[in-house]
Amino acid sequence: MTFILALTALLPHRASGCEITVKSLYTSAGKLNADQTSYLGADQTVGEDRYGIAAIVEVKGNASQPYKIRFEMADRVSETTCEDLTPGTYSYFKSFPMPTDGPIRARIVVDSEHRSGDESPEDNRREITFVPKPPAEAIQYYDAKHHAAHQSVRVTWSNARPTDLDLYIPVPTDGLSQRVVPTAIHESAKLEIAEPHAQPVFHIKLPVTEDSAIFERTFNVEARSVRSNRTLVDAAPWADAAALSDEARAYLASENTIPVDHDSIAKFVTAVVPRDFRSKLSPAQAARKIFIAVAKTLSYVKGEESCPNAIAALESGRANCQGMSELFVASCRKIGIPARTVSGWWKQQGVVGMHTWTEIYLENVGWLPEDVTSCNSMKPTGDTAYYFGLIPDLNQRLIMTKSSTFKLNSTSTVRELPAHWLQIAWTGVAPKVTVLDTCRLVSP
């Protein structure tokens, strides 16, 4: 008897007749009904900043103690504690940043730790799966934002002054996601076309009279976000290399930092996609598997600790945005999907920094953007490909170049810099060079 009483004392007190039931779970934008006690239902649209779900929970009788309410969406989780122990009908809402196209599983679990005294907990949870409404076309660019961009490149040298100093810097060009209007160009700028991807480049002669030189330029930029229709994207067929356009076919080859034929790339791809992937998966489906694998495999690092290319990333398990993107690109090229890196400036919470993301080419669809580093930042645990075919903040980015490297027919010694979009050349004694490249994006 003493043992039974002691055990009873350890168990939570069960309030007489307490019963918790999740009556409904539905997608919502978080807007209240006219009664101000429940939420309006709403369809979600691909590309919204957040997806929301709402639940109606009925409580009969008094709960014995506070209990937790757990919301789940894909592999995102949020918990709150209900302190109100009285009976009634309650409405709860939760939204998640969800840069993906679905299908998306959503779930609510009330009192998973059984603290309330609920006598039949089997009905205190509910689950739905929803698919956000896609655009009508396979790829849609939307929500244009205007920016005034100002880029400044300062080159300093020590231990020796070069006789001549040349700066090669890509020219941002118009595309589906951006329109660029230069407003001020350096007077010595000469336009050249760099191989292998016909990248327009400014060649600028920098003065060497001091211990540093500065190059500045300004643009007006209209940038757009991007979203896609998963059904149409997944329907794109495999294409033989011979049938591809010259532009797309060029993005199947190896580059210095994208060694497509390296054994490590082959091993990585073999572990991710099935042997007969062309008969089981579409190009987009295969790329999505690779994308998630890269996001899960690597840990993000930056600065001096970064591993800024595909092989270094695989060998160390660490990479910056460049390394992650190049591993994804190399793996896609390995199975016959044209892919390329995209580099430029990204404005986040008022701060502008360099960033690299990617695009894959799909037959009858075009170039589909992805950002594997942003997916990695979500720390995915399931099979949700965040930022694949959907980059809601692409309208906060200025694209500088769409390739990992570019080559110029220069007679000088050319040194490629870590940003990939800057190169310098000099004549005379080789100086010790430091380059500071900054950019401002100002929205009206």
ABEGO torsion letter per residue (X at the ends): XAAAAAAAAABBBBBBGBBBBBABBBBBAGBBBAAGABBBBBBBBBGBABBBBBBBBBBBEBBABBBBBBBBBEABBBBBBBABABBEBBBBBBBBBBBBAOBBBBBBBBGAAGAAGBABAAAABBBBBBBBBBBABABBBBGBBBBBBBBBBBBBBBGBBBABBBBBBBBBBBBAABBBBBABBBAABBBBBBOAAGBBBBBBBBBAABABBBBBBBBBBBBBBBBBBAAAAAABBBBBAAABBAAAAAAABBBAABBAABAAAAAAAAAABBAAAAAABBAAAAAAAAAAAAAAABBBBBEAABBABAAAAAAAGBBBAAAAAAAAAAAAAAAGBBBBBBBEBBBBGGBBBBBBBBBBBBBGAEBBBBBAAAAAAAGBABABBBGBGBBAAAAABBBABBBABBBBBBABBBBBBAAGABBBBBBEBBBBBBBBBBBBBBBX
